[in-house]
Amino acid sequence: LLFSKEYGGFMAKSFTSEGCVVVALGYPLAPGASLPKIIKSARLGIKSIQKEFSKSRIFLCGHSAGAHLAYMAASSDEIDAVEGVILISGIYDLRPLVLTTLNNPLKMDEEVALKCSPANYVSKCPKACKTVIVVGENDSPAFKEQKIDFAKALREAGVSHCEEIEMPILDHFNLVEKLEEPDYELTKRILSLIKN
């Protein structure tokens, strides 16, 4: 599961109590690192996790920027195939961010945004990789549109398991915060994906 190490540990107990090993991966942040460098760091982290747990099934889960990084790792030729990705409130086409203030720390131009967009790599992710794309009912329209467009592109690319989930009542932040609750619907759905 891919969250920043400082941020991701809170939800570990919901998964470790069910027999999962949770690794919260840290990565450098902008503006101290460029987006290509951040992506490379995440891939190297996943590669080392795969080496450490070589006999295990690996699932990546990320929220917001972590969702972007989880998919960029899963679609990379540099790492072995992962069993599945759970993408929570992510951005999969970065080009709309180029002219916004969100790009100030990233300093992306159109070329970098395209090169670093998961939407540009839908054909690279293994077709058997179980993919779940999640938003909250109260996420912004941009996150919801990105979910719809990315899921459609994955299906068109032949990904055999691509599930879209919209969690009622929740927003970008409390959607992931509730993963520490074993009875939370998304926690149960992620565990079901992992166990089946």
Secondary structure per residue as TSV (DSSP state, phi and psi in degrees):
chain	resnum	aa	ss	phi	psi
A	1	L	-	360.0	136.2
A	2	L	-	-112.9	103.9
A	3	F	-	-135.5	163.6
A	4	S	-	-63.9	148.6
A	5	K	H	-64.4	-32.1
A	6	E	H	-73.1	-32.6
A	7	Y	H	-95.6	-28.0
A	8	G	H	-87.3	-15.4
A	9	G	G	-66.6	-23.0
A	10	F	G	-60.1	-31.1
A	11	M	G	-95.0	-1.0
A	12	A	H	-58.3	-41.1
A	13	K	H	-59.6	-35.2
A	14	S	H	-59.1	-29.1
A	15	F	H	-99.8	-39.2
A	16	T	H	-65.9	-31.3
A	17	S	T	-67.9	-14.0
A	18	E	T	-105.1	14.0
A	19	G	T	92.5	5.0
A	20	C	-	-87.2	152.7
A	21	V	-	-101.2	128.6
A	22	V	-	-110.8	127.7
A	23	V	-	-117.9	117.5
A	24	A	-	-95.1	112.6
A	25	L	-	-94.0	126.9
A	26	G	-	-87.2	157.6
A	27	Y	-	-153.9	156.4
A	28	P	-	-68.2	154.3
A	29	L	-	-113.6	154.6
A	30	A	T	-77.9	149.5
A	31	P	T	-86.1	1.8
A	32	G	T	-66.3	-21.5
A	33	A	S	-138.5	145.6
A	34	S	-	-74.0	160.9
A	35	L	H	-61.2	-42.9
A	36	P	H	-57.7	-37.2
A	37	K	H	-68.9	-38.6
A	38	I	H	-63.0	-44.8
A	39	I	H	-61.9	-44.9
A	40	K	H	-60.4	-42.5
A	41	S	H	-61.6	-43.8
A	42	A	H	-62.6	-42.7
A	43	R	H	-62.9	-41.9
A	44	L	H	-63.8	-39.0
A	45	G	H	-62.2	-44.9
A	46	I	H	-64.6	-40.4
A	47	K	H	-60.0	-42.2
A	48	S	H	-69.7	-33.9
A	49	I	H	-64.6	-43.3
A	50	Q	H	-62.3	-37.3
A	51	K	H	-66.2	-44.0
A	52	E	H	-65.6	-37.6
A	53	F	T	-116.2	51.8
A	54	S	T	-63.2	-21.7
A	55	K	T	-99.8	8.5
A	56	S	S	-104.7	154.1
A	57	R	-	-79.8	131.3
A	58	I	-	-109.4	128.5
A	59	F	E	-118.9	138.4
A	60	L	E	-108.5	135.3
A	61	C	E	-134.2	129.9
A	62	G	E	-142.9	152.5
A	63	H	E	-117.0	132.7
A	64	S	T	60.9	-116.7
A	65	A	H	-60.9	-31.9
A	66	G	H	-65.4	-32.1
A	67	A	H	-65.6	-43.7
A	68	H	H	-58.4	-48.1
A	69	L	H	-67.7	-37.2
A	70	A	H	-59.9	-45.1
A	71	Y	H	-69.8	-39.6
A	72	M	H	-62.9	-30.3
A	73	A	H	-74.0	-46.4
A	74	A	H	-61.9	-29.9
A	75	S	T	-93.6	6.0
A	76	S	-	-87.0	142.2
A	77	D	T	-72.6	-14.4
A	78	E	T	-77.6	-17.4
A	79	I	S	-122.3	159.5
A	80	D	-	-70.2	158.2
A	81	A	-	-59.0	139.7
A	82	V	-	-100.7	157.2
A	83	E	S	-70.6	-37.2
A	84	G	E	-167.4	163.0
A	85	V	E	-131.3	135.5
A	86	I	E	-116.0	113.1
A	87	L	E	-109.8	113.3
A	88	I	E	-110.8	115.9
A	89	S	S	49.6	55.5
A	90	G	-	-103.9	169.8
A	91	I	-	-113.2	124.9
A	92	Y	S	-111.8	-15.6
A	93	D	-	-123.6	107.6
A	94	L	-	-82.0	-11.4
A	95	R	G	-57.3	-38.0
A	96	P	G	-63.6	-16.5
A	97	L	G	-81.1	-18.1
A	98	V	T	-54.5	-41.5
A	99	L	T	-97.1	16.4
A	100	T	S	-108.9	167.5
A	101	T	G	-67.8	-19.8
A	102	L	G	-62.6	-21.5
A	103	N	G	-84.7	-9.6
A	104	N	T	-53.6	-49.5
A	105	P	T	-74.8	-23.8
A	106	L	T	-84.0	-33.0
A	107	K	-	55.3	42.2
A	108	M	-	-82.0	141.4
A	109	D	-	-98.8	179.0
A	110	E	H	-59.0	-38.7
A	111	E	H	-66.4	-45.0
A	112	V	H	-66.2	-41.5
A	113	A	H	-59.0	-42.8
A	114	L	H	-67.1	-45.8
A	115	K	H	-62.5	-30.1
A	116	C	T	-101.9	12.0
A	117	S	-	-93.6	125.5
A	118	P	G	-53.7	-33.6
A	119	A	G	-59.2	-22.3
A	120	N	G	-81.1	-6.0
A	121	Y	G	-125.5	22.9
A	122	V	T	-61.4	-30.0
A	123	S	T	-80.7	-9.6
A	124	K	T	-88.2	-24.7
A	125	C	S	-74.0	135.6
A	126	P	-	-54.8	137.0
A	127	K	T	-60.6	-27.0
A	128	A	T	-86.7	-3.1
A	129	C	-	-68.8	117.3
A	130	K	E	-68.3	124.1
A	131	T	E	-122.5	126.9
A	132	V	E	-124.4	126.5
A	133	I	E	-117.3	121.9
A	134	V	E	-121.0	138.9
A	135	V	E	-135.2	164.6
A	136	G	E	-95.3	151.1
A	137	E	T	-53.5	-35.8
A	138	N	T	-100.1	16.8
A	139	D	S	-65.8	161.3
A	140	S	-	-68.0	156.6
A	141	P	H	-55.5	-32.2
A	142	A	H	-62.4	-42.7
A	143	F	H	-64.8	-39.6
A	144	K	H	-66.2	-42.7
A	145	E	H	-63.4	-41.9
A	146	Q	H	-61.8	-41.0
A	147	K	H	-59.9	-49.2
A	148	I	H	-61.8	-49.0
A	149	D	H	-64.8	-41.0
A	150	F	H	-69.5	-41.9
A	151	A	H	-61.6	-42.5
A	152	K	H	-61.2	-45.0
A	153	A	H	-63.6	-39.9
A	154	L	H	-64.0	-44.1
A	155	R	H	-62.5	-42.8
A	156	E	H	-63.9	-28.5
A	157	A	T	-80.9	-5.6
A	158	G	T	97.8	11.9
A	159	V	-	-64.9	123.7
A	160	S	S	-76.8	-28.2
A	161	H	-	-126.7	99.6
A	162	C	E	-131.3	107.8
A	163	E	E	-110.7	135.9
A	164	E	E	-108.0	134.1
A	165	I	E	-129.7	132.1
A	166	E	E	-118.2	114.7
A	167	M	E	-83.6	122.5
A	168	P	T	-60.9	145.6
A	169	I	T	73.1	-25.8
A	170	L	-	-84.9	161.1
A	171	D	-	-122.4	-172.2
A	172	H	T	-55.3	-32.6
A	173	F	T	-96.3	-52.5
A	174	N	H	-72.7	-15.4
A	175	L	H	-55.8	-44.6
A	176	V	H	-90.7	-29.8
A	177	E	H	-60.4	-30.7
A	178	K	G	-76.3	-5.8
A	179	L	G	-62.7	-15.1
A	180	E	G	-75.2	-9.4
A	181	E	-	-94.4	117.2
A	182	P	T	-60.4	-28.3
A	183	D	T	-92.1	0.8
A	184	Y	S	-65.3	135.3
A	185	E	H	-56.9	-41.6
A	186	L	H	-69.0	-38.8
A	187	T	H	-56.8	-47.1
A	188	K	H	-64.7	-38.5
A	189	R	H	-69.7	-37.4
A	190	I	H	-65.7	-44.8
A	191	L	H	-62.1	-39.4
A	192	S	H	-62.6	-41.5
A	193	L	H	-61.4	-43.8
A	194	I	H	-67.7	-39.7
A	195	K	H	-78.5	-21.2
A	196	N	-	-100.6	360.0
